[in-house]
Amino acid sequence: MADNFESDITKFIKQYKDEHPGTEERQRQGRGLLWDKTLDTDLLDGFRKAKVPQKPYVYSSNS
């Protein structure tokens, strides 16, 4: 491919960002709400210890 090639998707994204300033900032805020969290390792450890083993096929009528 040529060095100056841009796909239609890349062109669309660039155009969208030009027409909607602040898009990247809103994306960062959304990521912060859902993903950038500190985890409580003690709580996670408790969840792992409380997990009940499951049979390989839970929908089987043979118990």
Rosetta constraint file for C-alpha pairs under 8 A:
AtomPair CA 1 CA 5 HARMONIC 6.84 0.50
AtomPair CA 6 CA 10 HARMONIC 6.06 0.50
AtomPair CA 6 CA 11 HARMONIC 6.53 0.50
AtomPair CA 7 CA 11 HARMONIC 6.34 0.50
AtomPair CA 8 CA 12 HARMONIC 6.08 0.50
AtomPair CA 9 CA 13 HARMONIC 6.17 0.50
AtomPair CA 10 CA 14 HARMONIC 6.19 0.50
AtomPair CA 11 CA 15 HARMONIC 6.08 0.50
AtomPair CA 12 CA 16 HARMONIC 5.98 0.50
AtomPair CA 13 CA 17 HARMONIC 6.14 0.50
AtomPair CA 14 CA 18 HARMONIC 6.21 0.50
AtomPair CA 15 CA 19 HARMONIC 6.20 0.50
AtomPair CA 16 CA 20 HARMONIC 5.91 0.50
AtomPair CA 17 CA 21 HARMONIC 5.83 0.50
AtomPair CA 17 CA 22 HARMONIC 7.80 0.50
AtomPair CA 17 CA 23 HARMONIC 6.32 0.50
AtomPair CA 17 CA 24 HARMONIC 7.95 0.50
AtomPair CA 22 CA 26 HARMONIC 6.28 0.50
AtomPair CA 23 CA 27 HARMONIC 6.22 0.50
AtomPair CA 24 CA 28 HARMONIC 6.26 0.50
AtomPair CA 25 CA 29 HARMONIC 6.28 0.50
AtomPair CA 26 CA 30 HARMONIC 6.14 0.50
AtomPair CA 27 CA 31 HARMONIC 6.14 0.50
AtomPair CA 28 CA 32 HARMONIC 6.15 0.50
AtomPair CA 29 CA 33 HARMONIC 6.41 0.50
AtomPair CA 30 CA 34 HARMONIC 6.47 0.50
AtomPair CA 31 CA 35 HARMONIC 5.38 0.50
AtomPair CA 31 CA 36 HARMONIC 6.46 0.50
AtomPair CA 32 CA 36 HARMONIC 4.79 0.50
AtomPair CA 32 CA 37 HARMONIC 7.31 0.50
AtomPair CA 33 CA 37 HARMONIC 7.95 0.50
AtomPair CA 39 CA 44 HARMONIC 7.82 0.50
AtomPair CA 40 CA 44 HARMONIC 6.35 0.50
AtomPair CA 41 CA 45 HARMONIC 6.01 0.50
AtomPair CA 42 CA 46 HARMONIC 6.27 0.50
AtomPair CA 43 CA 47 HARMONIC 6.35 0.50
AtomPair CA 44 CA 48 HARMONIC 6.29 0.50
AtomPair CA 45 CA 49 HARMONIC 6.24 0.50
AtomPair CA 46 CA 50 HARMONIC 6.12 0.50
AtomPair CA 47 CA 51 HARMONIC 6.32 0.50
AtomPair CA 54 CA 58 HARMONIC 7.40 0.50
